[in-house]
Amino acid sequence: MHAEAIREEILRLESERCRALVQRDLQTLAALMDDALVHVHATGKVDDKAQYLEMVARHIDFLRVERSDMRVRVLGDTAIASGRLEQAIVLRESGEERLMKAYATQVWLRGEGGWRQCAFQATHL
């Protein structure tokens, strides 16, 4: 697979991940994540795959998740994707709505099952 085709695939997978968050599609989210996922939220909180899926399932409603200005760098079986992230969420416990603007970087690894996100880090803008 050529670098441009990989870039397009990573962007497609990221779009699928954003859609899955809004639809609370845990099965799709789980399939897109490596079992050794390290997800660093913009707050500094660090989740593994199970913790992240638990957060999506029980604690946050994603109203909107949008990426822009995305860049993807391909290094063999690794792709590094970075760009702006804007998401509107509702904290289920309090009902509080929040709008988060951040810059996020993800690391995707290609394995037997295809591309999986193994790392995510966001920084508030």
N, C-alpha and C positions, 0 to 999 in steps of 0.2 A: 504494500500500500504506500503510495507516494505521500509526501509531507502535506500537500494541499488537501488530499482526500482525508488524511487523518485530522487535519484542522477542522474540516467540515463535519466529520464524525464527532469530534469532541464538542463542537458547538451544538450539534443536534442532541447529544446526550445531556448537555447542560440545560438545554431548553426542556428536555424531557424531565430532568430533575426538578426544575422550577415548577413545571406543570404538576408534577407528583406532589410537591409540597402544598400547593393550593388545593389540590383534590384530596389531600391526606391519603395518598396511594402508597401505603407502607411497603407493599410488595415490590412495586417498581423502585422505590427509594432503596430498599435493601439490595435489590439486584444491581443497582448502580454503584454501590459502595463496596470497597474491599473490606474483608473481615477485620483487618488491622487498621481501620480508619482512625485518624486523629483529626477531630474537628475543633478548631479553636474559634470560638465566637468572638465578636467584636468587643465583648465585655471582658474577655480574657478567660472565660470559662472553657474548660477542655472536656470534650465528650469523646467516648469511643463509639463504635457503631451501635451497640445496644442502647447506650444512654441517649444518643441522638434520636434514634427511632422512638424511644420512650417519650422524649420531649415532644416530638411531632404528634405522637398518638394521644397524649394526655394533657399537655400544658399550653400549647400555642395553636391558634388558628391563623394560617397564612392567607391573607386576603389577596395579596398581590406580591409576586416575586419577579423582578425584572433585572436583566443584565444588559449592559451597554459597554461600548468601547472595549470589546473583548479582543485580547491577543492570545494566540496559542503558539507556543514554541514546542517543536517536536524534537526529542532526543532519543532516537531508537524506539524502545518500547515504553518510553515515558513521555508524557505531554504535560506541559505547564501552562495552565490557562489563567489569565488574570484580566480584571476589568471592574467596572463599577457595578455595584449591587444596590438595588433599592427594593425594600420590602415593607409592606404594610401588614401588621400583625395585630391580633387580639390576644391578650393574656387571659386564658380561660378562667383562672381563679378570681381575678379582680374585674374582668370585663374591660380593662384598660386597653385602648388602641394606641399603637405606636407606629411611627414611620422611621425606618432605619435607612440611612445612606452610608454606604461603606465602599471600600475597595477590597476586593477579595481575590485571593490566589488559591488555585487548586492544583493538586498533582494527581494525574491520572496514569495508571499503569495498565499495560496490555498483557493479559495472561491468556490461559486456555479458554476462559469464558468471555473474552473480549476486554474492552476497556472498563476499568473500575476506578472510582475516585478513592484515593488512599489518604489524601490530606487536604484540608481546607483551613484557611485562615482569613479572617476579615478584620479590617481596621476602620473605625468610624471616620467619616469625613465631616 
